């Protein structure tokens, strides 16, 4: 059956106040469509423009069955490649085509990838707070719901957005002002206190968010070894990846890296030289299910496990794509989960109910007692209610949390 792409539609929605981008591929087969995630929350209009004005005319008329060929067509068409705007746009099409293929086969995507290696996907959640007592309270709430792995941060990633501190030169602008030494001392004390309160039966991890210098990261990792972390994430800035060799040589702490990766060259040497234990890429950031599946299989050959990025600034379609790859991946490690549970879930991500998200995206993967399960419907299993989505428009505002600065006012990696 020769089914082709008839049209491509971009749907913008923000049911939780976070800009989400959904791509809908309409086919020549009546009633058959696919959905994918193209979310780049902080440049959503750029992605929308790219899809509507460049990718849409490129793919209309293509056979929906030719996912690999269409991916390379989109990837090569602009000549310059591997940027976050282009990759997210490609991802929306790619995921939607996998969704369509699953619907045509009457199979969930994980079956198209070889079938389940496990019935459910173990996850980790985020616990932060203003002090160790608040963080431990949040850890206890998660433990009551069956969560056995938790990422712990003291007030986020260090620093608070606002006016420049007294240490900055006169006239320095607002920003998230950072002091690496204070951050490291406070975090070491945090994990010492957490372990003394909750013990060692729960897995803990921490995200540096690339906010310290590589030489500081080596010292930091060595001091954290005693607390038996599941992993330390993004300790080395993306553009200084060669430092991973020194970090690996100097510490035995498990290392996770890759949230900001766009280009295969950014992860290739880290995997082949076994410098990391977990690959942390954001699957829409590298172009969708097709390249993520290839990366997962590549990592398996070198003993590297997956721990896909799973934040709130990706749509439930991308969360579902994570879960489908996780279920079929022999080298799966752990899945970050931002919390797409039903509204009667006790913790509700510690931020409030999620009725709006559920109204817009029926068919979300289901959380139960420490694991997330695909809903086993054909394709990705997640739909979109466009009428509900329209109730939550995106906002085009200036992003402030990425305006991180050193104590002297110099801009720093966010």
N, C-alpha and C positions, 0 to 999 in steps of 0.2 A: 504494500500500500504506500503510495508516493505522497506522503504528507509533508507540506512545506510551511515555512514561517509566513504567515499572512500579515502580521503586524506586531509591533513591539510597543508596549505602553510602560511609562514610568509613573509609579505611584509614590508620592511623598506623604509621610505620616509621622506623627510624634505622640503616640498615646501615653508615653511616660515623660514627655518633655524632651526626649532625645530624638534628633532628626534621623529617620530611617528611610532608606531607598529600596523599593521593591520593583523588580522588573517582571512584567507579565508578557509572555509570548503567546499570541493568539495564532492558532494554526488554521490550515485550510480544512481540517476535519471539524465539523460543527460540534461545539461544546468542549473541544479539547484545548486546554491551555496549560502552561507551566509557569511556575513562580520561582524567582531567585532573588538573592540578596546582593545589592550593590552599595551597601551603606558605607559612606565616608561622611560621618556625621558633621565634620567641620568644613567640608567643601561640597556639600550636597548638590548645590546648583551647578557646579562644574561637572559633576558626574552626570547629572540629568541632561545637561546640554550636550555632552559627548555622546551619550546614548541616542538622544533624539535626532541630532543633526549629522552624526557620522556613522555610528554603529547600526542604527535602525535601517538606513538605506542599504548598508553593506550586507545585512543578513536576510532581509526580506527576499523570499523566493528560494532560500536554501532549504534542503531537506532536513527535517528535524532529527533524523537518525544519525546524521554525520557530525556528532559532537566534536570529535577530535579535529576534523578538518575545519570546522567553523571556529574552534578555539584558535587555531594557528592563523586563520584568515584574519580574525580580529587583532591578534597579537602583532602580526607583521604589517598590518595595513598602514599604520602611521609612520612606519620606518623606525622611529625612535621608540624604545620599548621599556617596560618594567617600571612604570611609575604608579603611584597609588591611585591616581584618578583613573588612568586607563585600566589598571588591573581590577579595580572595583567595578567599573563598567562592564568589563569582560565577564567578571564573576556573575553578575546578574543574569546575563544570557546563558552562561554555562550551567549554572544551577537550575535555571528554568528548563533547559534541554534535558538534563538528567531527570527532573521532575516529570517531564513529558514521557521520556523513555520508560520510566517506572509505571506510569499510568497505562501506556500501550502494552507493556508486558504483564500488567496486573500484578506487579511485584513492588515491594518497598526497595528503595535505592540500595540498602545494605545487601539485599539478595543479588542485585546486579553486580556488586563488588565482590561476590564470592560467598556471601552468607555470613551468619553470625559466628564469631569466635567466643562470644559471651552473651548472656541474656540481657544484662543490664550494664550500664556504664557508671562506674564509681566516680564521684565528683569531689571537688573541694569548693568551699565557699570562703567569703571574705569576712573577717572580723577586725574592725578597727575601733578606735575610741580615743578619748582624751587622756586616759590613764589605764594602767594594767587591770584595775578592778572592773572598769567598764568593758574592756576587751574580754576578760575572763567570763563575765556575765554573758556576753554574746557567744563565746565559745560553748558555754553550758547549754544555751538555747539550741545551738546547732547539734550538740551531742544528743539532746533529747529527741531530735528528729532523725537520728541515725547517721549524722555526718561524722566521719572519722578522719577527715583531712581538712585543714583550715589554713588559709593565708592570713597572717597577722601583721598589721601595720599600726603604728602609733600615730594617730592623726593623719592618716593617708600616707603620702610619700615624703613627709617632712616639709616644713615651711607652710605659711598661710598667706593667701592673697590679701594684699592691702598696701598701705603706704610704705615707703621705704623706711628701714630701721635707722636708728641714729648712726650706725656704722657706715652707712652709704654716703657718698658725696652729696652735698646740697644740690637739690634739683633733680635727684634720681626719681624715675617714674614709679608708679605702682607696679607690683608684681608679686610672685611667690618667692620670697627671699629665703635662700638656703644657707645653712652652715653645716658642712659635711661632718666635721668633728663632733658637733653636738648631736646630729642625727645618728651617727654610728654609736656613740656612747649610750644614747637613750635607747637605741634598738637592742644593743647587747644586754642592757639592764632589763628591757622588756622581756626578752626570751628567757633570761635567768628567772625572772619572777613568774612567768607563765609556767615554765617547767616545774617550779617549786609548788605551784598551786594546782596544776592539772596533771602533772606527771608526764610519763613518756609513752603512754599507750595511745596517744593521738598524734597523727602526722601534722607537722607544722611546716609552712613555707613562708618565704618573704620575698617581696619584689623591691629591688633597689631602684628600678625605673631609670637606670643609667645616670643617676644624679650625683655620682661621685667620680673622682678621677681613678683610672685603672690601678695605680699604685695603692690608693686607698682601698680599692675593692679587694686587693690581695690580703691586706691586713684585716679587713672586715670579715672576709670569708674564713680566715684562720681562726678568728675569735668566735665565730658562730659554730664552728665544728662541734664544740662540746654539747650543743643543744640538739644534736641529731635531727637536722632538718630533712624534710622530704626533698627540697631543693631550694637553692638561692637563684632568683630570677633576674635576668638582665642586669648583671653587675657591671658589665663592660658596655660602653656606648657603641652604638651601631657602627659608627665611622672609625672605631679603633679596635676592630675585631681581632687584629693580630695579637692583642694583649691576652686573648683567651689561652694562648699557649703558656704564657707565664702564670696565669691564674690556675690553670689545670696542674701545672708542675708544683705549685706551692700549697695546694689545699686538697683535701680528700672530700670536701663537701660536694654533694651532687649539684650540678649546674644545669640551669634551664636558660635558653636564649632564643630570641627570634620574633618577639611580638611586632617589631617594626620592619621585619624583612620584606623586601619587594622582589629581589633579584636572586636567582639561583646561586650566583657567585658569593652571595652573603652567607649562605648556609653550607655550600658544598665542602669547603675546607674544614669547617667545624665538625661536620659529620664524618668525613673520610679520615680525619686525624683523631677522631673520637675525643674531641675537646669538650663535648657537652653530653649530658645524660638524657635531656629532654629537649625536643624541638617544639617551640612555642608559637609558631606562626598563626596569623590571623588569616583564615582561608580565603576570604574575599580580597584581602590585600595582595595575594599572589595570583588571583585570577579564577578562584572557584574550586569546585570539586575535582576537576580533571588534574590540575597541577598538584593539588593537595594529596590526592591518592598516589601520584607518582612519587612525591616527596616522602610520604609515609612508607612506601615500599623501599625506596632508596635508603632511608634511615634504618630500616629493619636489618639491612645487610651489614650494618656496622654497630649493632647493639644499642642504637639510640631509640628511646621511646617517644611517643607523642604525648603532648599536653597542650592541645590547641587552645589558643586565646578564646575566651568566652565571656566578654564583658557585656555591659548593658548597651553599649553603642554598636550593636549589631542586631539585625532583625531576628525574630524567631525562626525564619527560614534558614538563616546561617547557623543558628543553634541546632536546628534539626540536621543540617548537613554535617556538622561536627559529630553528632550522635551516630549518624549512619556510617560515617567513616570509622568511628571508634568501634562500633559493633563488629565491623569486618576486618579490623586491623589486629594482626597477631602481636605486634609490638606496641599496642596501646599502653599508655602509662597511667594518666589521670586526666580528667576533664575539668577545666574551670567552668563554673556554672554561676551565672549572674542572678538566677532565680526567676524562672518563668512558671512557678507553681500556681495552682488554683488559688483563688482569693481566701479560701478557708485554711490555707497553710499557716501554721502558727507564727512563724518568724516573718514571713512576707518580706524577706531580704532586709529586715530591720528598718524599712523605709515606708511601708504602707501597702495597701491592697493593690492588686494588679488586674482589676476588672476590665479596665480599658484595653489593656494589652490582649486579654482573652477575647474581648468582643471583636477586636480588629483581626486577630489571628486565631481562628478556631483550629483545633487539632494539634496544639503544642505537645512536644514530648512531655512525658509524665514523670514526675519525681515521686519515688516511694522509698523511704527508709535507707537513704544513703546512695541510691542508684537512680539513674534516669533511663527511661524506657522509650523507644520509638513506639508510635501508635500502630505500626504495622499496616497502615493504609498504603496503597500504591503510590509510588513516587516518594517525595519528601514527607508527605502526610500532613502538611500544613497548608491551610487555605487563607484567603484574605477577604474580609468583608469591606468592599470599597466604600459603601455608604458610611459605615462606622469610621473607616480610615479618614474620610474627608472631614470628620468632626474634630480632628486633631492636626491642624496644619503645622508645618515646620516653620521655624523662625530662622532668619538670617542675621545672626548677631556676631559680634566680635568674641572670639574664644579667648578667655582670660587665664584658664588654669595652665596653659602651656607657656605663659609668659614668666618663666622661672629665671631667677637671677642669683648670682653670688652676692655676698655681703657688701661688695663694693659697687653693685649695680650692674655688673656685666651679665649679659644674657647667658643662660646655661641650658643644657639639654633638659627638656621637660620630663 
